[in-house]
Amino acid sequence: MFSDGVCMTLLLVAAMLAPVLAEVPTAPPAASGAGVPPAGARVAPELGLPYVHPHLTPPHLSAGTTVIEPNGSVDNSSAPISVDGNEYTFTGSFQGTLVDERNGSTILAEGKTLSGGAGDAPELELWDVHEVMVLGLQIVTVGLGILVSNAQSVTLRNVTVGPSADIGVSVLGSSTVEVSNGSFTGSRLVGISIAESTGLWLTSNNASDSADGVEIQDSTNATLVGNVLGQCAIGVNATEVSGLEISSTRLSGVGTGILLSDVLHADLMGDAGTSGGYGLQATRSSFVNASRESFSGFGTGVSLASSSNISIADSTLISCANAIEANSSGSLEFQSNNLSDFTVAGLTLSNVSNAQASLNVASSGTGPQATAFLTVDDREVTEYGNVADGDPFGIVDIGSAGLTLNENLLVGSGMPGPAISLQGDGQTSILRNSITNASGTAIALDRGIGTVLSENSIIGAGVAGIVAANSTGVELGNTSFKHTGAFGLELLNCTGVTLWGNAGQEPSEPSGDGVFAYGLTTVTAAFNNLTGFHQALSLANTTGATAVGNNLTHSAIGLTLSGDAESLIAANGVWDDSLAFSVAGNLGVAIYHNNFGNDSGWVGGAGPQSIAGDAGYPEGGNFWSNHTGPDVLSGPNQSTSGSDGIVDTPLALGPLGTDGYPLTAPWVPNYAIFTESGLLLATSWSLVINGARFTADAPGPIIYPESNAPNATISWEVPPLPGFSLSGPATGGPWSEPRSNLSFTITYFADRYSVVFQEYGLAPDTPWTLVLGSLQEGGDTASLTISLTNGTYSYLAGTVPGYNLTVGAGLLTVTGPGALIVVVYVALPPKPMAATYSLATVEELVTGITVATTVAIVSLGLLWRARRRVARRPPPLRASGPGGGPTEPPP
């Protein structure tokens, strides 16, 4: 008889025919067994028949329904409809439900009214048709106005529904549908509702005064242009949509203007709204581009949550409490937006990774704590070329890593707080920013790890130019500051600090300090130019300080040392100060090769001190402009005839001790400068130079003042550094060098380790992606192996259609080999099946399909059509048959 495959097929067909022939169709039972798959297994979803939306039921064919038949006839001769080919023209208004089953039909209403459908029936229903147009129809209903179901190529134009409808238009399971120039105002639920459809075009419709203006669910390729959606809870509500375009929408008085939930690939342009809760809100969405949006007076202009690959550009988001806020999202770009007149924040990023904000303006913040740019617990965020003008706080960061602030302009008129405030962050770069007229502190850093502040410009600060406290690995270089209140640069209780090439000037009467450092460990202050301060350079309670090559001039006190230990003060120029230096309570401090000139003396505090005023012979001591000769003797005891550039008599410094070998001419400094390349910020690195160990925190350099001996010898060695290898030699020298500035670069490269991201729950060969910091990786295998260096990274697994991500986001810390991260997806429950479509066999049943299968499928379709037509209206009666009962109607 039949093969096993055919028998199986017939059994499936019989199973499908059963609910069709029953009095009330029933759906098959839902699949069971959903849950987390066992560890180590990717479980394929169970095979099943094609899914059909449960709302795709036959049309409402109760009494009072008029049907345009598939053959073109109208089954209600009293309906005011004239027929001309495929054109159906309303000759008057009438009550009841109209069902169009005619392919290629055009309904011309010309402003006529359709009303009074029975029960919950829609006024107009387009079922299982294609190439249908409805023009100029007006519908008055308290339920559903128009239902487009299982249809293709449908156009609704100049249609009015309401204003008392529950839903104006509902499109279910259809494709290529246009709704244009319609009015669906006052809908109690939704003006226009779309579900499980594709190819939608909604243009120039008014769905105002509705609960939701437009609702799109589980659909693809939808375009909305020029719609008016005012006084709605939600203007556009899109859920599980792929391929969405929204432009020129007009919104007012909305709870949320545009809501995107689980949306993939959306483009928004030129939408505008005034007053509401949220202008644009995106949740669990990705690849969304919004440009030239305009939202004014909202609680939040743009809100992003658990989303990725989002771009907001050229938009105006003003007079909002929060102009833009993003939470738990990644791969974000905000460019050239106007975020002004906010009351809380212009841009807020929280738990965000890989984001860039550039060329935005966030000015005129009005709240007492209003902050132009706020980042909290973020990873790899860049803020470039932004403007903050007149805000209480300019840029505030709390607990982030990998933050870069580059070329931002902050004008602080009225700022009570810092223009830039960093708290508890790591691996931060603050480069080439310009800060003007901060009434408080220009830049404040607290509890940072690995911070570079370079080439910034500060003009005018009420309290201080830069304050760094309780931080590790701070490089502050090539920054200019002027009129900075009490302190130009203030450093408190920090470790591993480099002050390099900064220039500070206080042109008025000396008042504040240029550089004030208290409680520091391992600090290098080199080549700074500090002029016109009360104290040009002050080091207090500091251990392991190296101050070389600084120019400390025209100040009340050039150099202040108090309570310092194990420090070197060499090759500095201290000129034209009231007092050259003030020293008290120092232990193990060497002061030599400095040039002291044109000052009135110095101050030495009481109590014990241990200060070396020279480097011995022939290195020499310091140059003193009031003690330059005679120089006719030489030798360690200056007892041998001949000049040697050292004054023959020592210089007594009172309680400070003695400079045993004062120089006859100003010292011309020369250095061997070692810089590193390739290390993470704040990584401690070291060199052994001529047998002595020197240490710095990246990117800080190691500076070695060269000897004054005629044939100086230099040798160096790079000790091993865990997690890094050298690209180049690990040693240099020894060799004799003439006195000249030497420069060396020690190049490191980070060792890389394999990190395995193991996925569970997806079907075999299912593609999935992973965002890791600024990287994006993907594949269709159960594991992804990524090579990473030591460090902390944020990671986020991408969304996969048909699955929920239950485990797949967090922070990864790499400290060598062996890292394994688990990512878990859980399959969504299968959607219910409805016996309204033809059977589509699955791959396992292809073998054995015969003509019998086809016959069964066709029979299914014919039975379904017969059932629809029988249910549509009461059958006509014939003469009585045997037994007095009516005969069956003809087929």
N, C-alpha and C positions, 0 to 999 in steps of 0.2 A: 504494500500500500504506500504509505508515505515514509520518508526518511525521518530519523530522529529530529533533525533540525526543523522539518516542516511540522512535525507534531508539536514541538515546542512553540513554534510560531502560532499554530492554530489555538493552542491553549491560551497564549497571550491575547489573541484576538477575542476569544470567547470571554476572557476576563474583562476586556474592554467593552464588549457588547452588553454584558450584564447590567451595568448601571444605566446604559442608554435605554434599554427596554423596560427598566423599572419605572415606577410611577414618579419617583423623585430621584434624579441622578445623585450618586454619592461618589466621593473621592476615595481612592484607595488609601489604606492606612499609611501614616507617616513612617518613614524609615526609623529604625531604632539603632541604638548602639553608638550614638555620637559621644565623643569624649576625646581625651588626650591619648594619642597613640602610644604604644609601649616604647620605652627608650631604645634608641638605635634603629627605629623602623620608620620608613616613610610609607604610610598606608594610602593606597589608592582609594578614591571614593567608589562606592558601590555603583554598578551599572544600572541605569534606569531609563525610562522613556522620556521624551522631551517634556520640559516643563511648560505649563500653560498657566497664565495668571488666573487665579481663582475667580476674579471678577469678569473674565471673558465668558459670560453666560449668554444664551440666546437672547434676542431682543424681547422687550416687554410687549406681549401681544394680547393683552387683555381687552375687554370690551372698550370701545371708544378709540381704538387704535386704527389709524389709516396707514396702509402699506403701499408703497410704490414697489410693485412686484419686480422680480428679476427680469421678467419679460417686458417690462416697461409699462404695464397697465397699473391703474390705481384702483384698489379693491373697494374703495368707498366712493360711489358715484355722486354722493351728495357733498363731498369735500370741495371747497372752492379752489380747485386747482385745474388749470387748463394745461393740456399736454400738446406739445409740438415737438415730435421726435424725442430727443433726450432732454428737452427743456420743460420744466414744470413750473408754471407761473401761478403764484397766488393771485386769485381774483378778488379775494376778500380775506378777512381775518376769521379764524375759527378755533374751536376748542378741541382738545384731544391730543393724543400722541401721534406723531408722524414718524414712520419707520421707512427709511430708504434702503432698498436692497438692489437697486438698479445700478450696475456699473456704467460709468461715463455720464451720469445724470448731472443736470444743473438745475438747482432750485432758485428761482427768481422771486424773491418776496416783495421787493420794492417798498419796504417799510411796513408791510402787513404784519399782523400780530398772531402768534400762535400761543395758546394758553390752555390751562385747565386739564393737563394730563392726569390720568387716573392714578391714584395711589402714589407710589414712589417712582412711577415711570418717568423717564425723561420726556421733555416736550418733543425733542427731535433726536432720533437715533439712527446713526449710520453704522450698519453692521455688515462686516465681511464684504465690503465693496471697495472699488478703486476708481480713480479718476472722477471724483465727485466734487461739485462746487455748490456752496450755499451763499447767496448774495442778498444782503439787505434785509435779513429776517429780524423781527423783533419778537422776543419771547418774554412772557410774563409767567412766572412760576414761583412756587414756594419750595420746590425741590431742586432737581437737576435740570438744567436748561438743555444742554446738548451733550449727547454721548457719542463719541467716535470710538468704535470698538472693532479690533481685528481688521482694520481698514488700511488702504494704501492710497497715496496721492489724493488727499482731501484738502480742499480750500474752504475756509470760513472767512468771509470778507464782509465788513460793514454790518456785523451782527451785533444785536443788543440783547442782553439777558439781564433781567432783574428790574428793579434793584432789590427784590426780596428773595432771591434764590439762595439755596444752600451752596450750590456749585454752579458757576456759569457754564463752563465747558469742561468736560472730562474726556481725555484721550487715553485709551487703554490698548496696549498691545498693537499699536499701529505704526505706520511708517510714512514719511514724507507728508507731513501735515502742516498746513499754513493757517494761522489765525491772525488776521490783520484788520486794523481799523475798527476793532470791536469795542463794545462797552459792556463791562461786567462788574459794575459798581454795586456796592452794598451786599455782596455775597456773604452769607453768615459763616461759611467755611472757607471756600477758595474761589477766587475769580476764575482762574484757568488752572486745571489740574492735569498733569501728564504722568503716566506710569508705564513702564516697560515698553517704551516706544523709541523710535529712532527717526532722525531726519525731521526735526521740528523747526518751524519758523514762526515766531511770535513777534509781530511788528506793529507799532503805533496803536496798541490797545490801552484802554483805561480800565484798570481793575482796582480802583481806589475804594476806600471805605469798606474793605473786606477784611475778614480775619487774616487770611493770607492772600496776597495778590496773585502770584504765580507759584505753583508747586510742581516740581519735576522730580520724579523718583525712578531710580533703576532704569535709566534711559541713556541713549547715546546721541551725540551730534545734534545739539539743540542750539538755536540762535535766537536771541531776544534783542530787538532793536527798537528804541524810541517808545517804550511803554511807560505809562503813567501809573504809579502805584503809591497813592497817598493814604494816610490814616489807616495803615495796616499793622497787624502785629508783626508780620514778616512780609516784605515786599516780594522778593524772589527767594523761594525755599527750595534748594537743589540738594538732593540726597542720592548718593550712589549714581552719579552721572559722569559719563566720559565724553569729552569733546563738547565743551560748553562755551558759547560766546554771548556776552551780555554787553550792550553798548547803549549809550544815550538814554538810560533809564532816568525818569524823574521821580524822586522820592521825597515825601514830606510827612512828618508826624508818624514815623514808623518805629516799632520796637527794634527791629533789625531791618536794615534796608535790603541787603543781599546776604543770604546765609548759604554757605557751601559746606556740606557734610559728606565726607568720603567721595569727594569729587576728584577726578583725574583729568588733567589737561583742560584748563579754562582760561579764556581771554576776556578781560573786562576793559572797556574803554569809554571814557566820557560820561559815566554815570554821575548824577548829582542829587544831593539830598540836603535838606535842612531840618534840624531838630529831630532827635530820636535817641534810642539807646545805643545801637551800633550801626555804623554806615555799612561796612563790609565785615563779615565774620566768616572765617574759614576754619573748619575743624577736620582733622584727619584727611586733609586734602593735599594734593601734590601737583606740581607743574601748573601753577596759577600765575598769570601775568595780568597785572592791573595797572593801567596808565591813564593819566588825565582824569582821574576820579576827583570828585569835589564833594566833600561832606563837611557841613558847617553846623556847629551847635549840637553835636552828638556827645553822648557820654564817652564813647570811644569811636574814633573815626574808622580805624581798621584794627581788627582783632584776629590773631592767628593762634591756633592751638593744635599741637600734635600734627603739624603739617611740614611739608618739605618742598624745596624747589619753588619758592614763591618770590615774585618780583613786584614791588610797588614803586612806580616811577611817575614823575611829572604830575603829581597829584596835589590838590589843595585840601588840607585837612585842618581847618582852623576853628578856633573858638570851641574846641572840644576839651573835656576833662583830660582824656588821654588821646593824643592824635593817633599814634600807632602803638599797639602792644602785641608782643609775640611771646608765647610760652611753649616750652617743650617741643621746639621745632628746629629744623635744620636746613641749610643751604638756602639762605634768605638774602634778598638784595633790596635795599631801599635807596632810591636815587632821585635827586632833584625834586624833592617834595617840600611843600610849604606847610610847616607844622606849628605855626605861630598861634599866639593868644590862648595857649592851653592853661589849665588851672592845676593839673597834677604833673604831667610829663608830655614832652613832645614825642619821644621814642623810648619805649620800655621793652627790653629784651630780658627774658627770664628763662634760665635753663635752655638756652639756645646754643646751637653749634653751627659754625661755618656761616657767618652772616657778615654782610658788608653794608654800611650806611655811608653814602657819599653825597656831597653837594646838597644836603638838606638844610633848610632854614628853620630854626626853632627859636623864635624870639618872642619877647614880651610875655613871658610866663607871669601869671597874675596871682597864683596861690602863694602862701608864705613859704612852702617847701617846693615850689614848682621847679622841676628839673628838666633841662632841655633834652639830655640823652642819659638814660638810666639803664645799666646792664647789671644783672644779678645772676651769679652762678652760671656764666656762659663759657663757651669754649670757642676759640678761634674767631673772634669778632674784630672787624676793622671798621673804624670810623674815620673817614677821609674827607677833607674839604668842607666840613659842615660849619654852619654859622649859628652861634647862640648869642643873642644881643638882649641885654636888659633882663636876664632871668635871675631869680635868687640863686640857683645852682646851674652850672653849665653842663659838665659831664661828671656823672657819678657811677662808679663801678664798685660792686661788692662781691667778692669771692669768685671772680672769674679767672680764667687762664687763657693765655694766648691772645690778649687784647692788644690791638694796635690803634693808637690815636695819632693821625698823621695830617698835618697841615690844616687843622681846624682853627677857626677864628672865633674867639670868645671875647666879647665886649661886655664888661661887667658893671655897667652903670647900675648902682643900687644892689649889687650882689652882697647879701650878708654871708653866704657860704662860699666855699672854694669854687673857683672856676672849674677846676678839675680835681675830683676827689676819688682816691683809690683806697679801698679797704679790703685787706685779706686776699689780694689777688696774686697771681703768679705769671711769670713769663710775659711781662707787659712791656710794650714799646711806646714811648710818647715822643714823637718826632716832629720837629718843625711846626709846632703850634704857635699861634700868636694870641697873647692874652693882654688885654688893655683895660686899665682902670677897674681892677677888681677891688672892691672895697674891703674884702677880707683877705684870704690867702689865694694866690694864683693857682698853685698846684699843691695838694696835700696827699701824702702817701703814708699809709699806716698798715703794718703787718704784711707788707708785700714780700714776695720771694722772686728775685730775678726781674728787676725793673731797669729799663734803659730810658733815660730822659736826655734827649740830644737835640741840639740846634733849635731849641725853643726860644721865643722872644717874649719877655715880660716887661711891660711899661706901666708902672703904676699899680701898687697893691697896698691896701690899708694896713695889713698885718705883716705879711711876708711874701717873698717871691715863691720859694719852694720849701715845704716842710716835709721831711721824711722821718718817720718814727717807727721803731720796733720792726725794722725790715732787714732782710738779708739779700746781699747781692744787688747793690744799687750802683748804677753808673749814671753820673750826671755830667754831661759833657757838652761843650760848645754852645752853652746857653747864655744869652745876654739878659741882664736884668737891670732895671733902673727905677728909682723912686719906689722902693719896696718896703717901706715902713721899718719895723723893728729888725727884720732879717732879710738879707738877700737869699741866702741858702741856709736853712737850719736843719741839722741832722741830729737825731736823738736816739740813743740806744740801738744802733744799727751795727750789723756785721758785714764785712766785705764791701766797702764803699770805695768808689773811684770818682773823684772830682777832677775833670779833665777839660782844660781849655775854656773855662767859663769866664765871662767878662761881666763885672758888676761895677756900676757907677752910681754915686750919690752926689750930684753936682752941688747941692745946697750945703748948708752947714752939716758937718759930720754928726750923725745921730745913730742910725741903726748899724748893725754889723754886716759885713760882707758875707763871710762864711763863719757860722757858729756850729761847732760839732761837740756834742757832749755824750760820753758813755759809749764811744765807738770802739769796735775791735776790728783791726786790720783795715785801715783806711789809707788810700793814696790820694793826695792832693797835688796835682801837677799842672803847671803851665796855666794857672788861673791868673787873671788880670783884675785886681780889685783896687778901686780908687775911690777915695773920698768918704770913707766910713769911719764910725767910731772905732771899731776894731776890724781891720781888714781880714785877718785870718785868726780865728780863736779855736784852739783845741783844748778841751777840758775832760779830765777823767777818761782819756783815750789810751788804748793799748795797741801797739803795733802800727803806729802812724808813720807814713813816709810823705813828707812835704818837700817837693823839689820843683825848681824852676818857676815858682810863683812870683808875680810882680805885685808887691804890696806897698802902695804909694799914697801920699797925700791924705793920710788918715790920722786920727788922733793916736792910735796905737797900731803899728804895722803887724806885729805878731804877738799873740798871747798864748802861753802854754801854762796849763794849771792842772796839776795832779796827773800828768801823763807818764807813761812808762814804755820802755823799749821802742823808742821812736827815733826817726832820723829826720832832721831838718837841714836840708842841703841845697845849695845853689839857688837860693831865693834872692830876689832884689827887694830890699827894704829901703825906700828912698823918700826923702822929704816928708817924713812923718813927725808928729810932735814927739812921740816916743818910739824908738825902734822896736822894743819888745818889752813884754811884761811876763815874767816867769815865776812860778811858785809851786813848790811841792812836787817836783818832777823827779823820776828815778829812771836811770838808764836811758837818758836822752842825749843824742849826739847832735851838735850844732856846728856845721863847718861848711866852708865854701859859699857862705852867704855874703852878700854885699850890703853893708850898712852905710848909708850916706846921708849927710845933711839933716840929721835929726838932733834933738837936744839931749838924748841920753836914753836910759832904760830904767825899768823898775824890777827889782829882785825881791820877792817875798821872803818873809822870815821862815825859819824852820829848815830841816835837812833837805838837801837836794843832791842829786847825782847827775851832773851835766858835764859832758865832754865838749869843751869849746873848740877843739881842733881834731884833725884826723891823724896827728902825728907827723913825723918827718919822713919823706919829703912832701906828703900830701898837703900839709898846711892847714891853716884854720880859716878865718873869715877876713874879708876886706873891711876895714874901718876907715872912713874918709878922714878922720881926725888922728889917724895913727898909721902913717904910710912909710916911715923910714926912721933911721938910716938902714941901708942894706949893703954892707960891705963885707959881711961875714956869711958863712954857710955852715952846714953840718947840723947834726941833731942837737948839739949844744951851742950852735952859732959861735963856734970858736975857731973856724978855719977861714982863712982869707978867701974872698971871692963872693960875688953876689949870687943869690939863689932864688930871688923873688919873694923871700920871706924877711920880714922886718927883724932886725937883730935882737930886739927886746920884746919880751912877751907883753900882752895887754891884760892888766888886772881888771876883772869884772866884779869886784866886790864879793858879795855873798854867792855870786854865781860861779866863782872859780876864776879860771885864767884861760885866755887864748894863747897857748904857748907858741904858736907859729902864725901870727897875723900876716896877711898878704900885702904886698906893696902895691898891687894893682887889682882892679876888680876881676873877680873870677869870671872866666868865660866858660859856661857849663857845656859839657858834652855828655851824652848818654848812650847807653845801649838799651834800646827799647824793644821789648819782646811782646808781640801781639799774638792772639790766638784766632783760629778760624775753625768753625764747625762745632763748637760746644753750645749746649743749651744755656740760656741765661741763668746766672747765679751758680753755675757749675764751678766748683773750686779747682783750680789748676795750679801747678807749681813748677819751678825750675830750681836746679842747683847751679849757682853761678859762682865760680871760683871757690867752691866748697861750702858756700852758704846757701841755705834754702830760702827762696822768695816765693810768696803765694799771692794770688789774686783771684777774684771771682769774675767769671766771664760775664760780659765781654771786656772787663777791665784789663789793662796791660800790666806787665811787670817792667819797672823802670830801674835800671842799674846805672847810677852815676859813675862815669869812668874815672879812673885814677888820674892823678896829676903827674904820675911818673913818666919819664921820657919814653920808656918802652913798656907800656901797660900790657899785661897778659890777661886774656879773657878765655875762659872755657865754660861750657854749660852742658847740662844733661837734663833730659825730660824724664821724670819719674813716671811709672805706669799709672794709668787712670782707668779705673774699672768702668766698663761699658763703652770704651772708646779705644780706637787704634790710631796710630800715627801714619800720616801720609808724608813720608820724608824721614830724614835722619833723626835719631833720638839724642845725638850728641853733637857738639861743635867745639873745635879747638882742642887743646890750647894753642893759641897763636898770639903773636905780638901785634898790637895795633897802635898806630899813631893816634893821638887824641883827636877824635872826630865822632860825630853822631853816627851811631850804628843802628840798624833796624833789622829785626828778624821776625819772621812769621812762623809760628808753630801750628801746623795744620793737622787737625784731628778729623776723623770720621767716625760716626756712631756705629757701633756694632748692631747688627740687625738680627731679630729673632722671629721665628715663625709662630704666628698666632692662628689657631684654628677656630673658626666659627662653625659650630655644628648645628644643623637645622633638623628639627623633628616635626612631623605632622603633615608636610606637603606630599602630594602625589609625586611619584617618580617623574623626573625630567621637567618639573615645574620651575620656571625661572623665578628667582628672587634676588633682591638687591640689599646692599648694606652701605650706609653712609657712615664713614669713619673719619671724624675731623673734617678735613677738606677733601678727602678721598671718597670715591664712590666705586664700589666693586659689585659684581653680580655674576650669576651663573645659574645653571640648572641642575647642579649636583647637591648632595646633602651637606657638603662641607665646602667652605671657602677658606683657603690658607693665605694669609696676608703677612708680609714681612715688615716688621716694625722695629723701631729703635726703642730703647728704654724711655719711659715717659708715661703720662696720663692722657688718655684719649676718650672722647665721647663717641658712642656708637648708637646707631638707630637702624633697625631692620625695616625694609620697605613693606608697604601694604601689598597683599596678593589677593586678587578677586576670589571670592568664595571662602576666604579664611579670615579668622581673627588672630591677630598677633597677641599672644599672652605673655611671652617672655622675649625681649629683644631690644631693650634700650638701657643705657646706663653708662658708667665710666669704667674704663679698662686701664689698669696700671701694669705696665710691662717692666719687669725687673730681671730680665734674663729669659732663658728658654723655658718652654713648657706651658704657655698660657693656652687655656681652652675656654671658650665662651659658648654657652648653649642658647639657641634661639628656638622658640616653640610656637608653632602655629596650630590652631584648632579649626577643623573644617566646620563651616556653618551648616546647620541642619538642612537637608535637602528640601527644596520647595515642593509643595503638594502638586500632584498631577491631576488634571481634569480630563475627562474622556470626551474632548471636543475637537481634537485634531486627529489627522491620520496617523497611523502607527509608523514610526521611524525605527527600524531595527538597529540594534547596536552591532558592533563589529563581530562579536562572538556568534551572532545568529545569521550572519550573511550566508554562510554555507548552508545549503539545503533549502533556500527560498525558492518556491515554485509558483506556478500559476495559481495554485490554491490560496496562497498568501495574498496575492493581489486581489483575487475575487473577494476574499474576506474583508480586505480593507475597503474596497469599493462598496461592499454591502453595508459596512459600518457607516460610510458617508451617506448612502441612500436612506438608511434607517434614521439617521440623525436629521436629514432634511425632512423626511416624512413626519417625524415627531414634531419638528418646529412648525410645520404647516398645519398639522392637526391641532396643536396647542394654540395656534394663532387666533382662531375664532370658532364659534360653535358650528359643527358641520350641518349642511342642508339635509333635510329629511326626505326620504322617498316613500313610496307606498309600503304599507305593512307587508312584511314577509310572513313566512310560516310562524304560527304562534302569536300573531298579532303585533310583534315587535317591528321596529323600523329596520329596513334593510341597510346594509353598509353603504356608505358613499362610494362613488366610483373612485378608482385610483387616480 
